[in-house]
Each structure stands twice: as structure tokens, then as C-alpha cells.
Amino acid sequence: MKRVIIEIDRRAVYTEAARRAAYTAAKAEGDASATARMSLSQENREILDGYWRECLDSLLSGLKRMLENFSDTEDGATVTLRVADRFNFALLESVRSAAFDFMATGVTARWFSLVKKDEAEGYARGAASILEDIVNKLYERVRPQRPECPPCPCGHDPYRDGWPGVPDNDDENEEDEEE
């Protein structure tokens, strides 16, 4: 088993959640108080910290089969996972990005459950979909590679020329066809 470390910056998650809330407030037609009501600010920090913990718990619950360790600090979270030896490491950056997106979407969904209930459900479904995507990526494997055997000193290639003393199945089939 190999280790994968995912780090999520709390301040960046809050900034992304605030950006999404501001965008949604700007789209609200006919609601002059939407911007003031939906915007995230430093006064909401305690509420956001509670949402952060809820989202982190959801993330850890979704990854519990692979979870080795985690830490949650004022700066963010670090999650250490155990993945299969043949885990597709080409997907690692995508997993990290999706974990960040899950946290930002989850915090936004919980914030909207207070200030804009009609948007909250869509964000919650989006967060659940992202978590499912993370788990699927973490179970993705690369194909096994045929081991390379060192070159034979005489220049014989058993994969091309066959193994000495072992008859080819093709030769036996040709003899059967002649009879």
C-alpha cells in the first residue's frame, strides 16, 4: 500500500465559498438586500468553522476505508490515505482539486441553508457528487506491466522466439490440422 497526502487550505476554501455566495447574490434579481444577506465576512467565521468541521467529517466518512490519519488546524486539513500499489498517480492532482472543491461546495451549501434555501439543495447534491468522484478516482488502478527480463547473453528473446524446450501451442495445432 502507498500513501497519498491531501492538503486543503481553510482560508482558500472560505474565499471560494465567499466568491460563490457573492456570485449568487449578484444573480438575484429583484432582491436589493441579497448581497448584504448572502455575503460571507469575518463576522461569520465561527459559523464557517462549524461548516468546515461538518464538511471535513463528511469527507473523512466517505474516505474511511482508505483513511490512515488526518489533522485539522487553523490553516487547514491534512488527510493521509492508504491506496493500492497500482493506484493511478496521474489522478492525484485531480483528487486534491476535487477534495478542495468538495469542501468549498459543502461550506457554500451549508451557508445557503441559512440565507438562500432554494440554492442549498443544489450545492449539497453537487458536494455529494464530488465526494463520489473522489472515491472513484482513488479506486482507479493502472494496468499491470509485464516484467522485463534481462537480455539473454546468447541474444535469444523468449518472448519473441519462445522458450527453449517448451513447444509452441501453434506448432501442436498445425500438426493436428495435418492429420
C-alpha positions as CSV (number, residue, x, y, z in Angstrom):
1,M,0.0,0.0,0.0
2,K,1.1,3.5,-0.7
3,R,0.4,6.8,1.0
4,V,-1.4,9.8,-0.5
5,I,-1.5,13.1,1.3
6,I,-4.2,15.6,0.6
7,E,-3.9,19.1,2.0
8,I,-6.8,21.6,2.0
9,D,-6.3,25.2,2.8
10,R,-9.1,26.5,5.0
11,R,-8.6,30.2,4.0
12,A,-8.8,29.3,0.3
13,V,-12.0,27.3,0.9
14,Y,-13.6,30.2,2.7
15,T,-12.5,32.6,-0.1
16,E,-14.0,30.3,-2.7
17,A,-17.3,29.9,-0.7
18,A,-17.5,33.7,-0.4
19,R,-16.9,34.1,-4.2
20,R,-19.7,31.7,-4.9
21,A,-22.0,33.4,-2.4
22,A,-21.2,36.8,-4.0
23,Y,-21.9,35.5,-7.5
24,T,-25.2,34.0,-6.4
25,A,-26.2,37.3,-4.7
26,A,-25.3,39.3,-7.8
27,K,-27.6,37.0,-9.9
28,A,-30.5,37.6,-7.6
29,E,-32.9,39.8,-9.5
30,G,-35.3,42.0,-7.6
31,D,-33.7,41.4,-4.2
32,A,-31.8,44.5,-3.2
33,S,-30.7,43.0,0.2
34,A,-29.3,39.8,-1.3
35,T,-25.7,40.9,-1.4
36,A,-25.7,42.1,2.2
37,R,-27.6,39.0,3.4
38,M,-25.6,36.3,1.5
39,S,-22.1,37.7,1.7
40,L,-19.6,36.0,3.9
41,S,-17.5,38.1,6.2
42,Q,-15.2,37.8,9.2
43,E,-18.2,38.1,11.5
44,N,-19.4,34.7,10.1
45,R,-16.1,33.0,10.9
46,E,-17.5,30.9,13.8
47,I,-20.4,29.6,11.7
48,L,-18.0,28.8,8.8
49,D,-15.7,26.9,11.2
50,G,-18.6,24.8,12.2
51,Y,-19.5,24.2,8.5
52,W,-15.8,23.4,7.8
53,R,-15.9,20.7,10.5
54,E,-19.1,19.2,9.2
55,C,-17.7,19.0,5.6
56,L,-14.4,17.6,6.8
57,D,-16.3,14.9,8.8
58,S,-18.3,14.1,5.6
59,L,-15.1,13.9,3.6
60,L,-13.4,11.6,6.2
61,S,-16.5,9.4,6.4
62,G,-16.5,9.0,2.6
63,L,-12.9,8.0,2.6
64,K,-12.9,5.9,5.8
65,R,-11.8,2.7,4.1
66,M,-8.6,4.4,3.0
67,L,-8.1,6.8,5.9
68,E,-4.8,6.4,7.7
69,N,-4.6,9.8,9.5
70,F,-5.9,13.4,9.5
71,S,-5.2,16.6,11.2
72,D,-7.3,19.8,11.3
73,T,-5.6,23.1,12.2
74,E,-6.4,26.7,11.8
75,D,-4.7,26.7,8.5
76,G,-6.5,23.7,7.0
77,A,-6.7,20.0,6.9
78,T,-4.2,17.3,6.0
79,V,-5.6,13.9,5.2
80,T,-3.4,10.8,4.7
81,L,-4.8,7.9,2.8
82,R,-3.6,4.4,2.0
83,V,-4.1,3.5,-1.6
84,A,-3.3,0.3,-3.6
85,D,0.2,-0.1,-5.0
86,R,-1.3,0.2,-8.5
87,F,-3.2,3.4,-7.8
88,N,-3.2,5.7,-10.8
89,F,-1.0,8.5,-9.5
90,A,-1.8,10.5,-12.6
91,L,-5.1,11.3,-10.9
92,L,-3.6,12.6,-7.7
93,E,-3.8,16.3,-8.6
94,S,-7.4,15.8,-9.7
95,V,-8.2,14.1,-6.4
96,R,-6.6,17.0,-4.5
97,S,-8.5,19.6,-6.5
98,A,-11.8,17.6,-6.1
99,A,-11.3,17.5,-2.3
100,F,-10.9,21.3,-2.2
101,D,-14.0,21.7,-4.4
102,F,-15.9,19.3,-2.1
103,M,-15.1,21.4,0.9
104,A,-15.9,24.7,-0.8
105,T,-19.2,23.4,-2.2
106,G,-20.1,21.8,1.1
107,V,-19.4,25.0,3.1
108,T,-21.4,27.0,0.5
109,A,-24.3,24.6,0.7
110,R,-24.5,24.9,4.4
111,W,-24.2,28.7,4.3
112,F,-27.0,28.8,1.7
113,S,-29.2,26.6,4.0
114,L,-29.3,29.7,6.2
115,V,-29.5,32.5,3.7
116,K,-30.9,31.1,0.4
117,K,-32.6,27.8,0.9
118,D,-33.5,27.3,-2.8
119,E,-29.8,27.2,-3.8
120,A,-28.7,25.0,-0.8
121,E,-30.0,21.7,-2.1
122,G,-28.3,22.0,-5.5
123,Y,-25.0,22.7,-3.8
124,A,-25.5,19.8,-1.4
125,R,-26.1,17.4,-4.3
126,G,-23.0,18.8,-6.1
127,A,-20.9,18.1,-3.0
128,A,-22.2,14.6,-2.8
129,S,-21.4,14.0,-6.4
130,I,-17.9,15.4,-5.9
131,L,-17.3,13.0,-3.0
132,E,-18.4,10.1,-5.1
133,D,-16.0,11.2,-7.8
134,I,-13.1,11.4,-5.3
135,V,-13.7,7.8,-4.1
136,N,-14.0,6.5,-7.7
137,K,-10.7,8.2,-8.6
138,L,-9.0,6.7,-5.5
139,Y,-10.0,3.2,-6.6
140,E,-8.7,3.7,-10.1
141,R,-5.8,1.4,-11.0
142,V,-3.2,1.3,-13.6
143,R,-2.7,-1.8,-15.7
144,P,0.0,-4.2,-14.6
145,Q,3.2,-4.2,-16.6
146,R,4.8,-7.3,-17.9
147,P,8.2,-7.6,-16.2
148,E,11.2,-7.1,-18.4
149,C,13.6,-9.9,-18.3
150,P,17.3,-9.2,-18.8
151,P,18.6,-9.9,-22.2
152,C,19.9,-13.4,-22.7
153,P,23.7,-13.5,-23.3
154,C,23.2,-15.5,-26.4
155,G,20.8,-13.0,-27.9
156,H,17.7,-15.3,-27.5
157,D,14.4,-13.4,-26.9
158,P,12.0,-15.8,-25.2
159,Y,9.0,-13.5,-25.8
160,R,9.7,-13.4,-29.5
161,D,11.3,-16.8,-30.2
162,G,9.6,-18.9,-27.5
163,W,11.1,-20.7,-24.5
164,P,13.8,-23.3,-25.2
165,G,12.5,-26.8,-24.6
166,V,8.8,-25.7,-24.4
167,P,6.8,-26.4,-27.5
168,D,4.7,-23.7,-29.0
169,N,1.0,-24.3,-29.0
170,D,0.8,-23.1,-32.6
171,D,3.1,-25.9,-33.7
172,E,0.9,-28.6,-32.0
173,N,-2.2,-27.1,-33.6
174,E,-0.6,-27.3,-37.1
175,E,0.2,-31.0,-36.6
176,D,-3.3,-31.7,-35.5
177,E,-4.7,-30.0,-38.6
178,E,-2.4,-32.1,-40.9
179,E,-3.8,-35.4,-39.6
